[in-house]
Amino acid sequence: MATNVSREIILELSKRCSDISESGRRFFSEAQRDIEGKIYGPSPREVMSPELLAQAESLRRDVRVLTADIIEAAQASPLMSREDINDATSAMKTAIAAMLFRDYRRWGTEVLYDDDMVLGVRQAGQEETDTDLCTACRRFDEAMNRLTDLAALLVPGQPITVVGEDYKFGRMAVDEARKSKPEDERVHPLVGAVVVKDGEVLARAHRGELPESHASTLRLRRNWPISTSRAALCIRP
């Protein structure tokens, strides 16, 4: 089990996500200029310069290390689940495949039929096919956005036990935080809030829900006066 994750570690992980994302954008921009006008087969890698191929390998290593560190922090962070860790692993595989100009895809279980007779179930798996530069760039960007979102969901670790309804409402607040949208181009933490009274959910809100203010605050104040008795659960990494 990982040691308790600190706020400093979370900020450092977010910065690394941003740095790798920016490095990836520069790489694909340089790759576009490098292969322009060249004839190649299934993969742009066939005509890329050794320098750019070395950059791709370095980025793949960086993504692997970053993902391992995010997973380690997630294991020490309250309310981060096995699903979050699986998402991080999947995003890493997609990013690495993109740097190889491969299209990484997953499929779920599939029931095999012969007419109306069930023959069995094929287990979930993955496949990789050659892809073009634009698709690789888009998939890398999507994967890094996912890793960035997961890093933003981390909460400083502490030895706590969350049980019963507290856990349910805590996970609900995390899910709400996933919907957050930044107010500008800067990196912002994801914020989700759930208002609960006597076990009943009265309202939910997340960052960026309303453009004029932090929706998680503004919406709650609009719906309930400050003096109203309520329980608020807010997850803010």
TISE-953140 format. One record per atom (N, C-alpha, C): residue in three letters; x, y, z. Coordinates in steps of 0.1 Angstrom, whole numbers, padded with zeros to 4 digits, always signed. Example, Ala and Ser with C-alpha at 12.3 -4.5 7.8 and 13.67 -1.06 7.14 Angstrom:
BEGIN
Ala+0132-0057+0078Ala+0123-0045+0078Ala+0132-0033+0078Ser+0128-0022+0071Ser+0137-0011+0071Ser+0129+0000+0079
This chain:
BEGIN
Met+0008-0012+0000Met+0000+0000+0000Met+0009+0012+0000Ala+0005+0022-0008Ala+0013+0034-0009Ala+0011+0042+0004Thr+0021+0051+0006Thr+0020+0060+0018Thr+0010+0071+0015Asn+0006+0078+0025Asn-0004+0088+0024Asn+0000+0099+0014Val-0008+0102+0005Val-0005+0112-0005Val-0007+0126+0000Ser+0002+0135-0003Ser+0001+0149+0002Ser-0004+0158-0009Arg-0008+0170-0005Arg-0012+0180-0015Arg-0001+0184-0024Glu+0011+0184-0019Glu+0023+0187-0027Glu+0024+0176-0038Ile+0022+0164-0035Ile+0023+0153-0045Ile+0012+0155-0056Ile+0000+0159-0051Ile-0011+0160-0061Ile-0008+0172-0070Leu-0003+0183-0065Leu+0001+0194-0074Leu+0012+0191-0083Glu+0022+0183-0079Glu+0033+0178-0087Glu+0028+0169-0098Leu+0018+0160-0095Leu+0013+0152-0105Leu+0005+0160-0116Ser-0002+0169-0111Ser-0010+0178-0121Ser-0001+0185-0130Lys+0010+0190-0125Lys+0020+0197-0133Lys+0026+0188-0143Arg+0030+0176-0139Arg+0035+0166-0148Arg+0026+0163-0160Cys+0013+0161-0156Cys+0003+0159-0166Cys+0003+0170-0177Ser+0003+0182-0172Ser+0003+0194-0181Ser+0016+0194-0189Asp+0027+0191-0183Asp+0040+0192-0191Asp+0040+0181-0202Ile+0036+0169-0198Ile+0036+0158-0208Ile+0026+0161-0219Ser+0014+0166-0216Ser+0004+0170-0226Ser+0010+0180-0236Glu+0017+0190-0231Glu+0023+0200-0239Glu+0034+0194-0248Ser+0042+0185-0242Ser+0053+0179-0249Ser+0047+0170-0261Gly+0036+0164-0258Gly+0029+0156-0268Gly+0024+0164-0280Arg+0018+0176-0276Arg+0014+0185-0287Arg+0025+0190-0296Arg+0036+0193-0289Arg+0048+0197-0297Arg+0053+0186-0306Phe+0053+0174-0300Phe+0058+0162-0308Phe+0049+0160-0321Phe+0036+0160-0319Phe+0028+0158-0331Phe+0029+0169-0341Ser+0031+0181-0336Ser+0033+0192-0345Ser+0046+0190-0353Glu+0056+0186-0347Glu+0069+0184-0353Glu+0068+0172-0363Ala+0061+0162-0359Ala+0059+0150-0367Ala+0052+0153-0380Gln+0042+0162-0379Gln+0034+0167-0391Gln+0044+0173-0401Arg+0053+0182-0396Arg+0062+0188-0405Arg+0072+0178-0410Asp+0076+0168-0402Asp+0086+0159-0406Asp+0082+0150-0417Ile+0069+0145-0417Ile+0064+0135-0427Ile+0057+0142-0438Glu+0055+0155-0438Glu+0048+0162-0449Glu+0055+0159-0462Gly+0047+0154-0472Gly+0052+0152-0485Gly+0059+0138-0487Lys+0061+0131-0476Lys+0068+0118-0477Lys+0057+0107-0480Ile+0062+0096-0486Ile+0053+0085-0489Ile+0057+0074-0479Tyr+0046+0069-0473Tyr+0049+0058-0463Tyr+0037+0048-0463Gly+0039+0037-0456Gly+0028+0027-0456Gly+0018+0029-0445Pro+0016+0018-0437Pro+0005+0019-0427Pro+0008+0029-0416Ser+0021+0032-0412Ser+0024+0040-0401Ser+0033+0051-0404Pro+0030+0063-0399Pro+0040+0075-0401Pro+0054+0072-0396Arg+0055+0063-0386Arg+0068+0060-0380Arg+0078+0056-0391Glu+0073+0051-0402Glu+0082+0045-0412Glu+0091+0056-0418Val+0087+0069-0418Val+0094+0079-0424Val+0098+0090-0414Met+0096+0088-0401Met+0100+0098-0392Met+0114+0098-0389Ser+0120+0109-0385Ser+0134+0110-0382Ser+0138+0103-0369Pro+0150+0098-0368Pro+0154+0092-0355Pro+0152+0101-0343Glu+0154+0114-0345Glu+0152+0123-0333Glu+0138+0123-0328Leu+0128+0123-0338Leu+0114+0123-0334Leu+0110+0109-0328Leu+0116+0098-0333Leu+0113+0085-0327Leu+0118+0084-0313Ala+0130+0091-0311Ala+0135+0091-0297Ala+0126+0099-0288Gln+0121+0110-0293Gln+0111+0118-0285Gln+0099+0110-0281Ala+0094+0102-0291Ala+0082+0094-0288Ala+0085+0083-0277Glu+0097+0077-0278Glu+0101+0067-0268Glu+0102+0074-0254Ser+0107+0086-0254Ser+0108+0093-0241Ser+0095+0097-0235Leu+0085+0101-0244Leu+0072+0104-0240Leu+0065+0092-0234Arg+0067+0080-0241Arg+0061+0068-0236Arg+0066+0065-0222Arg+0079+0066-0220Arg+0084+0063-0206Arg+0078+0073-0196Asp+0077+0086-0200Asp+0071+0096-0191Asp+0057+0092-0187Val+0049+0088-0197Val+0035+0084-0194Val+0034+0072-0185Arg+0043+0062-0187Arg+0042+0050-0179Arg+0045+0054-0164Val+0056+0062-0162Val+0060+0066-0149Val+0049+0075-0142Leu+0043+0084-0150Leu+0033+0093-0145Leu+0021+0084-0140Thr+0017+0075-0149Thr+0005+0067-0145Thr+0008+0058-0133Ala+0019+0053-0132Ala+0023+0045-0120Ala+0022+0054-0107Asp+0026+0066-0108Asp+0026+0075-0097Asp+0011+0079-0093Ile+0003+0081-0104Ile-0011+0085-0101Ile-0018+0073-0095Ile-0015+0061-0099Ile-0021+0049-0093Ile-0017+0047-0079Glu-0004+0050-0076Glu+0001+0049-0062Glu-0006+0059-0053Ala-0008+0071-0058Ala-0015+0081-0051Ala-0029+0078-0049Ala-0036+0072-0059Ala-0050+0069-0058Ala-0052+0058-0048Gln-0043+0049-0046Gln-0044+0039-0036Gln-0043+0044-0022Ala-0038+0056-0020Ala-0037+0062-0007Ala-0047+0074-0005Ser-0055+0076-0015Ser-0064+0087-0015Ser-0078+0083-0012Pro-0085+0088-0002Pro-0099+0084+0001Pro-0108+0086-0011Leu-0117+0077-0012Leu-0128+0078-0022Leu-0123+0075-0037Met-0110+0072-0039Met-0106+0068-0052Met-0108+0053-0053Ser-0114+0048-0064Ser-0118+0034-0064Ser-0110+0026-0074Arg-0112+0013-0074Arg-0106+0004-0084Arg-0109+0008-0098Glu-0121+0013-0100Glu-0125+0018-0113Glu-0116+0030-0118Asp-0113+0039-0109Asp-0104+0050-0112Asp-0090+0045-0116Ile-0085+0035-0109Ile-0072+0029-0112Ile-0072+0022-0126Asn-0083+0015-0129Asn-0085+0009-0142Asn-0085+0019-0153Asp-0092+0030-0150Asp-0093+0041-0160Asp-0079+0047-0163Ala-0071+0048-0153Ala-0057+0053-0155Ala-0049+0044-0163Thr-0050+0031-0161Thr-0043+0021-0168Thr-0047+0021-0183Ser-0060+0022-0185Ser-0066+0022-0199Ser-0061+0035-0206Ala-0061+0047-0199Ala-0056+0059-0206Ala-0041+0058-0209Met-0033+0052-0200Met-0019+0050-0203Met-0017+0042-0216Lys-0024+0031-0217Lys-0023+0022-0228Lys-0027+0029-0241Thr-0037+0037-0240Thr-0041+0045-0252Thr-0031+0055-0256Ala-0025+0062-0246Ala-0015+0072-0249Ala-0002+0066-0255Ile+0002+0054-0250Ile+0014+0048-0255Ile+0011+0043-0269Ala-0001+0037-0271Ala-0004+0032-0285Ala-0004+0044-0295Ala-0009+0056-0290Ala-0009+0067-0299Ala+0005+0071-0303Met+0015+0071-0294Met+0029+0074-0297Met+0035+0064-0306Leu+0029+0052-0307Leu+0034+0042-0316Leu+0026+0043-0329Phe+0017+0052-0330Phe+0008+0053-0341Phe+0000+0041-0343Arg-0005+0036-0332Arg-0014+0024-0332Arg-0027+0029-0325Asp-0038+0022-0329Asp-0051+0026-0324Asp-0055+0015-0314Tyr-0054+0019-0301Tyr-0057+0009-0290Tyr-0071+0010-0287Arg-0078-0002-0287Arg-0092-0003-0284Arg-0095-0015-0275Arg-0105-0014-0267Arg-0109-0024-0258Arg-0123-0029-0262Trp-0126-0041-0259Trp-0140-0045-0260Trp-0144-0053-0248Gly-0157-0054-0246Gly-0162-0061-0234Gly-0164-0076-0237Thr-0171-0082-0228Thr-0174-0097-0230Thr-0184-0098-0241Glu-0183-0109-0249Glu-0191-0111-0260Glu-0197-0125-0259Val-0210-0126-0260Val-0217-0139-0260Val-0216-0145-0274Leu-0211-0158-0275Leu-0210-0164-0288Leu-0222-0173-0290Tyr-0228-0172-0302Tyr-0241-0179-0305Tyr-0238-0188-0317Asp-0246-0199-0317Asp-0247-0207-0329Asp-0262-0209-0331Asp-0268-0201-0341Asp-0282-0200-0341Asp-0287-0194-0328Asp-0296-0202-0321Asp-0301-0197-0308Asp-0294-0203-0296Met-0283-0211-0299Met-0276-0218-0288Met-0264-0210-0284Val-0263-0208-0271Val-0251-0200-0266Val-0240-0210-0265Leu-0229-0207-0272Leu-0217-0215-0271Leu-0207-0211-0260Gly-0207-0199-0256Gly-0198-0195-0246Gly-0197-0180-0246Val-0187-0175-0238Val-0185-0160-0237Val-0170-0157-0239Arg-0168-0148-0248Arg-0154-0144-0251Arg-0150-0133-0241Gln-0139-0134-0234Gln-0135-0125-0224Gln-0131-0111-0230Ala-0131-0101-0222Ala-0127-0088-0227Ala-0113-0088-0231Gly-0110-0080-0241Gly-0096-0079-0246Gly-0093-0066-0252Gln-0082-0066-0260Gln-0078-0054-0267Gln-0073-0057-0280Glu-0072-0047-0289Glu-0066-0048-0302Glu-0059-0035-0306Glu-0049-0036-0314Glu-0042-0024-0319Glu-0041-0025-0334Thr-0045-0015-0341Thr-0043-0014-0356Thr-0036-0001-0359Asp-0029-0001-0371Asp-0022+0011-0375Asp-0032+0023-0376Thr-0027+0035-0373Thr-0035+0047-0374Thr-0028+0058-0380Asp-0035+0069-0384Asp-0028+0080-0390Asp-0024+0090-0379Leu-0017+0101-0384Leu-0012+0111-0375Leu-0023+0118-0367Cys-0033+0123-0374Cys-0044+0130-0368Cys-0051+0122-0357Thr-0054+0110-0360Thr-0061+0101-0351Thr-0052+0099-0338Ala-0039+0096-0341Ala-0030+0094-0330Ala-0029+0106-0321Cys-0028+0118-0327Cys-0028+0130-0319Cys-0040+0132-0310Arg-0052+0129-0317Arg-0064+0131-0309Arg-0065+0121-0298Arg-0061+0109-0300Arg-0062+0098-0290Arg-0052+0101-0278Phe-0040+0106-0282Phe-0031+0110-0271Phe-0036+0121-0263Asp-0042+0131-0269Asp-0048+0142-0262Asp-0059+0138-0252Glu-0068+0129-0257Glu-0079+0124-0249Glu-0074+0116-0237Ala-0064+0108-0240Ala-0058+0100-0229Ala-0052+0108-0218Met-0044+0119-0222Met-0038+0127-0213Met-0048+0136-0205Asn-0059+0139-0212Asn-0070+0147-0205Asn-0076+0138-0194Arg-0077+0125-0197Arg-0083+0115-0187Arg-0073+0114-0175Leu-0060+0113-0178Leu-0051+0112-0167Leu-0051+0125-0159Thr-0052+0136-0165Thr-0052+0149-0158Thr-0065+0150-0149Asp-0076+0145-0154Asp-0089+0145-0146Asp-0087+0136-0134Leu-0081+0125-0136Leu-0079+0115-0125Leu-0070+0122-0114Ala-0059+0128-0119Ala-0050+0135-0109Ala-0057+0146-0102Ala-0066+0153-0108Ala-0074+0164-0102Ala-0084+0158-0092Leu-0088+0145-0093Leu-0097+0140-0083Leu-0090+0134-0071Leu-0077+0134-0070Leu-0070+0129-0059Leu-0073+0138-0047Val-0074+0132-0035Val-0076+0139-0023Val-0065+0135-0013Pro-0059+0145-0006Pro-0048+0142+0003Pro-0051+0130+0012Gly-0042+0120+0012Gly-0045+0108+0019Gly-0044+0109+0034Gln-0053+0102+0041Gln-0053+0102+0055Gln-0059+0088+0060Pro-0055+0084+0071Pro-0060+0071+0076Pro-0075+0072+0081Ile-0084+0071+0072Ile-0098+0072+0075Ile-0106+0060+0071Thr-0117+0058+0077Thr-0126+0047+0073Thr-0139+0053+0069Val-0144+0051+0057Val-0156+0057+0052Val-0166+0045+0050Val-0177+0046+0057Val-0187+0035+0056Val-0201+0040+0054Gly-0210+0031+0050Gly-0224+0033+0049Gly-0227+0045+0040Glu-0236+0054+0044Glu-0241+0065+0036Glu-0230+0075+0033Asp-0221+0077+0043Asp-0210+0086+0040Asp-0202+0082+0028Tyr-0200+0070+0026Tyr-0192+0065+0014Tyr-0201+0068+0002Lys-0214+0064+0002Lys-0222+0066-0009Lys-0223+0081-0014Phe-0225+0090-0004Phe-0226+0104-0008Phe-0212+0109-0012Gly-0201+0104-0006Gly-0188+0108-0010Gly-0185+0104-0024Arg-0188+0092-0028Arg-0187+0088-0042Arg-0195+0097-0052Met-0207+0100-0047Met-0216+0109-0055Met-0210+0122-0057Ala-0203+0128-0047Ala-0196+0141-0049Ala-0185+0139-0058Val-0177+0128-0058Val-0166+0126-0067Val-0172+0125-0082Asp-0183+0118-0083Asp-0189+0117-0097Asp-0193+0131-0102Glu-0198+0139-0093Glu-0202+0153-0097Glu-0190+0161-0101Ala-0179+0159-0093Ala-0167+0166-0096Ala-0161+0163-0110Arg-0164+0151-0115Arg-0159+0147-0128Arg-0165+0156-0139Lys-0176+0162-0136Lys-0183+0170-0147Lys-0177+0184-0147Ser-0167+0188-0138Ser-0162+0201-0137Ser-0156+0206-0150Lys-0158+0220-0152Lys-0152+0226-0164Lys-0144+0239-0159Pro-0132+0241-0164Pro-0124+0252-0159Pro-0130+0265-0164Glu-0128+0276-0156Glu-0133+0289-0160Glu-0124+0296-0171Asp-0111+0291-0172Asp-0102+0297-0182Asp-0092+0286-0186Glu-0081+0290-0192Glu-0071+0281-0197Glu-0062+0275-0187Arg-0062+0280-0175Arg-0054+0275-0164Arg-0059+0262-0159Val-0050+0254-0152Val-0054+0242-0146Val-0061+0244-0133His-0073+0239-0131His-0080+0241-0119His-0084+0228-0113Pro-0086+0227-0100Pro-0090+0215-0094Pro-0105+0212-0097Leu-0109+0199-0098Leu-0123+0196-0100Leu-0130+0197-0086Val-0142+0203-0087Val-0150+0205-0075Val-0164+0199-0076Gly-0168+0191-0067Gly-0182+0186-0067Gly-0188+0188-0053Ala-0201+0191-0053Ala-0208+0192-0040Ala-0221+0185-0040Val-0225+0179-0029Val-0237+0173-0027Val-0243+0178-0014Val-0256+0182-0015Val-0263+0187-0002Val-0272+0175+0002Val-0270+0171+0015Val-0278+0160+0020Val-0284+0164+0033Lys-0297+0161+0035Lys-0304+0163+0048Lys-0312+0151+0051Asp-0310+0145+0063Asp-0317+0133+0067Asp-0317+0122+0057Gly-0305+0120+0051Gly-0303+0109+0042Gly-0308+0112+0028Glu-0314+0124+0026Glu-0320+0127+0012Glu-0311+0137+0005Val-0308+0134-0007Val-0300+0144-0015Val-0309+0155-0020Leu-0305+0167-0016Leu-0313+0179-0019Leu-0308+0186-0032Ala-0295+0185-0034Ala-0289+0192-0046Ala-0275+0187-0049Arg-0271+0189-0061Arg-0258+0186-0066Arg-0253+0197-0074Ala-0240+0199-0074Ala-0234+0210-0082Ala-0219+0207-0085His-0214+0213-0095His-0200+0211-0098His-0194+0224-0104Arg-0181+0224-0105Arg-0174+0236-0110Arg-0177+0238-0124Gly-0179+0251-0128Gly-0182+0254-0142Gly-0196+0253-0147Glu-0205+0249-0137Glu-0219+0246-0141Glu-0226+0259-0145Leu-0222+0270-0138Leu-0227+0284-0141Leu-0215+0292-0144Pro-0215+0300-0154Pro-0203+0308-0158Pro-0199+0319-0149Glu-0209+0325-0141Glu-0206+0337-0134Glu-0200+0334-0120Ser-0199+0321-0116Ser-0193+0319-0103Ser-0190+0304-0102His-0184+0300-0090His-0183+0286-0087His-0197+0280-0085Ala-0201+0272-0094Ala-0215+0267-0093Ala-0217+0259-0081Ser-0207+0252-0076Ser-0209+0244-0064Ser-0213+0253-0052Thr-0209+0266-0052Thr-0213+0276-0042Thr-0225+0283-0045Leu-0225+0289-0058Leu-0236+0297-0062Leu-0250+0290-0062Arg-0250+0278-0068Arg-0262+0271-0069Arg-0268+0268-0056Leu-0259+0264-0046Leu-0264+0260-0033Leu-0270+0272-0026Arg-0264+0284-0027Arg-0269+0296-0021Arg-0282+0300-0027Arg-0283+0298-0040Arg-0296+0302-0046Arg-0308+0294-0041Asn-0305+0281-0040Asn-0315+0271-0036Asn-0319+0271-0022Trp-0309+0274-0013Trp-0311+0273+0001Trp-0304+0285+0008Pro-0312+0293+0016Pro-0306+0303+0024Pro-0295+0298+0033Ile-0285+0307+0036Ile-0274+0302+0044Ile-0279+0297+0058Ser-0290+0302+0063Ser-0294+0298+0076Ser-0301+0284+0076Thr-0304+0279+0064Thr-0311+0266+0063Thr-0302+0255+0068Ser-0308+0246+0076Ser-0300+0235+0081Ser-0298+0225+0070Arg-0285+0221+0068Arg-0282+0211+0058Arg-0269+0205+0060Ala-0266+0194+0053Ala-0253+0188+0054Ala-0247+0189+0040Ala-0235+0194+0039Ala-0229+0196+0025Ala-0217+0187+0025Leu-0215+0180+0014Leu-0203+0172+0012Leu-0196+0176-0001Cys-0184+0181+0000Cys-0177+0187-0011Cys-0164+0180-0013Ile-0161+0175-0024Ile-0148+0169-0027Ile-0140+0179-0035Arg-0129+0185-0030Arg-0121+0194-0037Arg-0106+0190-0035Pro-0100+0184-0046Pro-0086+0180-0045Pro-0077+0192-0042
